Amino acid sequence: MTMANAPAGPRSTLVITAHAGDFVWRAGGAIALAASRGEKVTIACLTFGERGESAKAWREGRKLDEIKAMRRDEAERAAATLGAEVRFFDAGDYPLLPTAELTDRLVAVYRETQPDIVLTHPTEDPYNGDHPAASRMALEARVLAQAIGYPGDGEIIGAPPVFYFEPHQPEMSGFKPEVLLDITEVWDTKRKAMECLAAQQHLWDYYTDLAVRRGVQLKRNAGPNLGLAHRTMAEAYMRPYPQIAKELA
């Protein structure tokens, strides 16, 4: 059998996230939908969010290594609930500093997973510099992974579409919903994954309410005749690169 007529493998989604909880709040529905279709989802988690997103644990008097272990366990259980594989880079948060070595590790993940879709943070967030730092590395590594002359193992990648997931403060981060993804059928799965993140329990209701609001927007833009659920749940995304199409839809 030649490569030309070899059967195509399952679609691949790569999620590049700054902290251990980010992929759940912002893209848990997209991850669960992809996994439910038998697609492979790989999460590159650059830090555990041990310094900037674990305030409850610090107030309880826990030590750094203990907090890292706790956040790792939470993220692993959340990823398993969503049906994804998570890889931890332990690059250190607050601040997350872009480095050539870290970008090179991301290039290797791109070439290994050969993603059809990439999900990551938008490039603006005035409240948390780790998020745009992760985004910049995700975009740079995507370009480098396409370059045949860039050293490293694995085949070069194509040009997978990139989707920015919604930041915590969208109106302060230049985020405007361009894609509304219906996650109603996997909402219960996303909620279970959210509940794995006990270190950030204060966000459970916030992101439930956000999914309801985005669901209202989705229904308003979809029109009345698509048979959408009465309580539609949704996630919002932006696209930094043009959509490629043969017809407008």
matplotlib code that plots the C-alpha trace (Angstrom):
import matplotlib.pyplot as plt

x = [0.0, 1.4, 1.1, -1.3, -3.9, -3.3, -6.4, -6.5, -6.2, -8.5, -8.6, -6.2, -6.8, -3.9, -4.7, -2.0, -2.8, -0.9, -2.3, -3.8, -7.4, -7.5, -8.4, -11.4, -13.0, -12.4, -12.4, -13.8, -16.8, -14.8, -12.4, -15.3, -17.0, -13.9, -13.3, -16.9, -16.3, -13.3, -10.8, -7.4, -7.1, -3.7, -3.4, 0.0, -0.3, 2.7, 2.3, 0.4, -0.9, 0.8, 1.6, -1.1, -4.1, -4.0, -4.8, -7.0, -4.1, -1.7, -4.1, -4.4, -0.6, 0.4, 3.9, 4.9, 5.6, 2.3, 0.4, 1.9, 1.0, -2.5, -3.0, -1.5, -4.0, -6.9, -5.9, -5.3, -8.7, -10.3, -8.6, -9.6, -13.2, -13.1, -11.4, -8.1, -4.4, -2.6, 1.1, 2.7, 5.7, 6.2, 7.5, 6.6, 3.8, 3.6, 5.4, 5.5, 8.6, 8.8, 12.1, 13.6, 13.7, 10.0, 9.1, 11.2, 9.3, 6.0, 7.4, 8.0, 4.4, 3.0, 5.1, 4.2, 0.4, 0.0, -3.1, -6.0, -7.2, -5.3, -6.9, -5.1, -5.4, -5.9, -2.9, -4.3, -5.0, -4.2, -4.9, -2.7, 0.5, 0.9, -2.0, -0.7, 2.8, 1.4, -0.4, 2.7, 4.6, 1.8, 1.7, 5.4, 5.8, 3.1, 5.0, 8.3, 6.8, 5.8, 9.4, 11.3, 14.6, 13.7, 15.7, 13.9, 12.2, 8.9, 7.3, 6.5, 2.9, 0.4, -1.4, -4.0, -6.7, -6.2, -9.1, -8.6, -10.8, -12.6, -10.6, -11.9, -12.4, -13.3, -14.2, -10.8, -8.9, -10.1, -12.1, -15.1, -17.0, -16.6, -17.5, -20.2, -19.8, -22.9, -21.7, -25.1, -24.6, -21.4, -22.3, -22.6, -19.2, -17.7, -19.4, -17.9, -14.5, -14.9, -15.8, -12.4, -10.8, -11.4, -8.6, -10.8, -14.3, -15.3, -15.3, -17.7, -20.8, -19.1, -18.4, -21.8, -23.4, -21.1, -22.1, -25.8, -25.2, -23.2, -25.9, -28.5, -26.3, -25.9, -29.7, -30.2, -27.8, -28.9, -32.5, -35.6, -35.7, -32.6, -34.2, -31.8, -32.3, -34.4, -31.3, -28.5, -24.9, -22.1, -18.4, -17.1, -14.0, -12.0, -9.9, -6.6, -6.2, -8.7, -11.1, -10.5, -13.6, -14.9, -18.2, -19.6, -21.7]
y = [0.0, 3.4, 6.6, 7.9, 5.3, 4.6, 5.0, 8.3, 8.2, 10.0, 13.8, 15.4, 18.4, 20.1, 22.4, 24.6, 26.2, 28.2, 26.7, 23.4, 24.6, 26.8, 24.0, 23.0, 26.4, 27.7, 24.7, 21.7, 21.5, 21.5, 18.8, 16.6, 16.9, 15.9, 13.0, 11.8, 11.6, 9.3, 12.1, 12.3, 15.3, 16.3, 19.0, 20.7, 22.3, 24.6, 25.2, 23.8, 27.3, 26.7, 30.3, 32.4, 30.2, 28.2, 30.9, 28.6, 26.1, 28.8, 30.1, 26.6, 26.6, 24.1, 24.0, 24.6, 20.9, 19.9, 22.4, 21.3, 17.7, 18.7, 20.7, 17.9, 15.4, 17.7, 18.4, 14.7, 13.8, 16.6, 15.6, 12.0, 13.0, 15.0, 12.1, 13.8, 13.2, 15.9, 16.6, 18.8, 21.0, 22.4, 25.7, 27.8, 30.4, 34.0, 34.7, 32.1, 33.1, 32.2, 30.4, 28.8, 25.4, 25.6, 26.6, 23.7, 21.3, 22.6, 22.1, 18.5, 18.1, 19.7, 17.3, 14.3, 15.0, 16.5, 18.5, 19.3, 22.0, 24.1, 25.7, 28.3, 31.6, 34.9, 37.2, 39.8, 39.6, 42.6, 40.6, 37.6, 37.8, 34.0, 33.6, 35.7, 34.3, 30.8, 32.0, 33.6, 30.3, 28.3, 30.4, 30.6, 26.8, 26.2, 28.2, 26.6, 23.1, 23.8, 24.7, 21.8, 23.4, 23.6, 20.9, 18.2, 14.8, 14.2, 15.2, 18.9, 19.9, 21.6, 24.8, 23.7, 26.3, 28.1, 29.0, 31.3, 30.3, 32.9, 34.6, 35.3, 39.0, 39.1, 42.7, 43.7, 41.3, 42.4, 39.2, 39.2, 35.9, 34.8, 31.1, 29.8, 26.1, 24.2, 22.0, 21.0, 17.3, 17.2, 19.9, 17.4, 16.0, 19.5, 20.3, 17.1, 18.0, 21.5, 19.9, 18.1, 21.5, 22.0, 24.5, 26.9, 26.0, 29.7, 29.4, 26.5, 28.7, 31.5, 29.2, 27.5, 30.9, 31.9, 28.7, 29.6, 33.2, 32.0, 29.4, 32.2, 34.0, 30.8, 30.3, 33.9, 33.7, 30.2, 31.1, 29.2, 26.2, 24.1, 22.2, 23.4, 22.4, 24.7, 25.2, 25.4, 25.6, 27.0, 28.2, 31.1, 31.3, 33.7, 33.0, 34.7, 33.3, 33.4, 30.6, 28.6, 27.8, 26.9, 28.4, 30.9, 29.4]
z = [0.0, -0.9, 1.1, -1.6, -1.0, 2.6, 4.8, 6.5, 10.3, 12.7, 12.7, 15.1, 17.4, 19.2, 22.2, 23.5, 26.8, 29.4, 32.6, 33.8, 33.9, 30.8, 28.3, 30.4, 30.9, 27.4, 25.1, 27.0, 24.8, 21.5, 23.0, 24.1, 20.7, 18.9, 21.2, 20.8, 17.1, 17.6, 16.9, 18.6, 20.9, 22.4, 25.0, 25.5, 29.0, 29.4, 33.2, 36.1, 37.0, 40.3, 41.2, 39.6, 39.5, 42.7, 45.3, 47.4, 47.8, 48.8, 51.4, 52.8, 53.3, 50.7, 49.3, 45.6, 44.8, 46.5, 44.5, 41.2, 42.0, 42.9, 39.7, 37.6, 39.1, 38.5, 34.8, 34.1, 35.5, 33.5, 30.3, 30.7, 31.3, 28.0, 26.2, 25.6, 26.3, 28.2, 28.3, 30.9, 30.0, 33.6, 32.2, 35.2, 35.4, 36.6, 34.4, 31.6, 29.6, 26.0, 25.2, 22.1, 23.9, 24.8, 21.3, 19.9, 22.2, 20.7, 17.2, 18.0, 19.3, 16.1, 13.9, 16.0, 16.2, 12.7, 13.8, 11.6, 14.1, 16.6, 19.7, 21.8, 23.6, 21.8, 21.6, 24.0, 27.7, 29.9, 33.1, 32.5, 30.4, 30.4, 28.0, 25.2, 25.8, 25.2, 22.1, 20.6, 21.1, 19.7, 16.5, 16.1, 16.6, 14.0, 11.4, 12.3, 12.1, 8.5, 7.5, 5.9, 6.9, 10.6, 12.4, 14.4, 14.0, 12.3, 9.1, 8.4, 8.9, 6.6, 7.7, 10.3, 11.0, 14.3, 16.6, 19.6, 22.5, 24.6, 27.4, 30.8, 30.1, 26.4, 26.2, 27.6, 25.4, 21.9, 21.6, 19.3, 18.8, 15.1, 15.6, 17.9, 18.6, 19.8, 22.7, 24.0, 23.4, 25.4, 28.0, 30.8, 30.0, 30.1, 33.4, 34.9, 33.7, 35.2, 38.5, 38.5, 39.0, 42.7, 43.0, 40.9, 42.1, 41.9, 38.1, 37.8, 37.7, 35.8, 32.8, 33.0, 32.7, 29.9, 28.0, 28.4, 27.1, 24.1, 23.4, 23.3, 20.7, 18.7, 18.5, 17.6, 14.7, 13.6, 13.1, 14.2, 12.0, 13.0, 15.7, 18.4, 22.0, 24.2, 26.4, 23.9, 25.3, 23.3, 23.2, 21.2, 19.1, 16.9, 13.8, 13.2, 9.7, 6.8, 6.3, 3.1, 1.2, -2.3, -1.6, 0.9, 3.7]

ax = plt.figure().add_subplot(projection="3d")
ax.plot(x, y, z, "-o")
ax.set_aspect("equal")
plt.show()
